[in-house]
């Protein structure tokens, strides 16, 4: 369980850094839009992609934090629906999962 917690904490830090990077892009900390209209259009389209990536990172971060909280309370290896153990292979592949395969499919 400690190895999983370490993986989750590392993933949490990576996600926070990614979000910080996305926020910096959105706030134009590296400078204003380019003066060329074609370049501006490209930058605005990139902004839309970055916004979606940021949303995905924030969603994943929430899942990681939830999994860490469940580990802290001692229920992190148990399905939040049925209470059964989550398969170690599933936890290895998706360390922030909170449901067993049976409950995910239902």
C-alpha positions as CSV (number, residue, x, y, z in Angstrom):
1,X,0.0,0.0,0.0
2,X,2.9,2.4,0.7
3,X,4.2,1.9,-2.9
4,X,0.8,2.9,-4.3
5,X,0.6,5.9,-2.0
6,X,4.1,7.0,-3.2
7,X,3.0,6.6,-6.8
8,X,-0.2,8.6,-6.2
9,X,1.8,11.4,-4.4
10,X,4.3,11.5,-7.3
11,X,1.4,11.7,-9.8
12,X,-0.2,14.4,-7.7
13,X,2.9,16.5,-7.9
14,X,3.2,15.9,-11.7
15,X,-0.4,17.0,-12.2
16,X,0.0,20.1,-10.1
17,X,3.0,21.1,-12.2
18,X,1.1,20.4,-15.4
19,X,-1.8,22.6,-14.2
20,X,0.6,25.3,-13.3
21,X,2.1,25.2,-16.8
22,X,-1.4,25.3,-18.4
23,X,-2.4,28.2,-16.2
24,X,0.8,30.1,-17.2
25,X,-0.1,29.5,-20.8
26,X,-3.6,30.7,-20.3
27,X,-2.5,33.9,-18.5
28,X,0.1,34.6,-21.2
29,X,3.0,34.9,-18.7
30,X,5.3,34.4,-21.6
31,X,3.9,37.4,-23.4
32,X,0.9,38.8,-25.3
33,X,-0.6,37.4,-28.5
34,X,1.5,37.6,-31.7
35,X,0.8,40.7,-33.9
36,X,0.2,38.6,-37.0
37,X,-3.5,37.7,-37.3
38,X,-2.8,34.2,-38.6
39,X,-0.5,33.5,-35.6
40,X,-3.1,35.0,-33.2
41,X,-5.8,32.6,-34.6
42,X,-3.4,29.6,-34.1
43,X,-2.7,30.8,-30.5
44,X,-6.4,31.1,-29.7
45,X,-7.0,27.5,-31.0
46,X,-4.1,26.3,-28.9
47,X,-5.8,28.0,-25.9
48,X,-8.8,25.8,-26.4
49,X,-6.7,22.7,-26.4
50,X,-4.8,23.8,-23.4
51,X,-8.0,24.6,-21.5
52,X,-9.3,21.0,-22.2
53,X,-6.0,19.5,-21.1
54,X,-6.1,21.6,-17.9
55,X,-9.7,20.4,-17.2
56,X,-8.6,16.8,-17.7
57,X,-5.6,17.3,-15.4
58,X,-7.8,18.8,-12.7
59,X,-10.2,15.9,-13.0
60,X,-7.4,13.4,-12.7
61,X,-6.0,15.4,-9.7
62,X,-9.3,15.2,-7.9
63,X,-9.3,11.4,-8.5
64,X,-5.8,11.1,-7.1
65,X,-6.6,13.2,-4.1
66,X,-9.7,11.1,-3.4
67,X,-7.6,7.9,-3.7
68,X,-5.0,9.3,-1.3
69,X,-7.7,10.2,1.2
70,X,-9.2,6.7,1.0
71,X,-5.7,5.2,1.6
72,X,-5.3,7.4,4.7
73,X,-8.5,6.0,6.1
74,X,-7.5,2.5,5.4
75,X,-10.1,1.7,2.7
76,X,-8.0,2.5,-0.4
77,X,-7.8,-1.1,-1.6
78,X,-11.5,-1.7,-1.3
79,X,-14.2,-0.9,-3.8
80,X,-16.3,2.1,-2.8
81,X,-19.5,0.3,-4.2
82,X,-19.4,-3.3,-3.1
83,X,-16.6,-3.2,-0.5
84,X,-14.6,-6.0,-2.0
85,X,-10.9,-5.9,-2.7
86,X,-9.8,-4.2,-5.9
87,X,-7.6,-6.4,-8.0
88,X,-3.9,-5.6,-7.6
89,X,-3.5,-5.5,-11.4
90,X,-6.2,-2.9,-11.6
91,X,-4.6,-0.8,-8.9
92,X,-1.2,-1.1,-10.7
93,X,-2.7,0.0,-14.0
94,X,-4.9,2.8,-12.5
95,X,-3.6,3.6,-9.0
96,X,-6.4,6.2,-8.3
97,X,-9.3,3.8,-9.0
98,X,-11.9,3.5,-6.3
99,X,-14.0,0.7,-7.9
100,X,-13.4,-2.9,-8.7
101,X,-13.9,-4.1,-12.3
102,X,-17.3,-5.7,-11.5
103,X,-18.7,-2.4,-10.2
104,X,-17.2,-0.3,-13.0
105,X,-19.1,-2.5,-15.6
106,X,-22.4,-2.1,-13.8
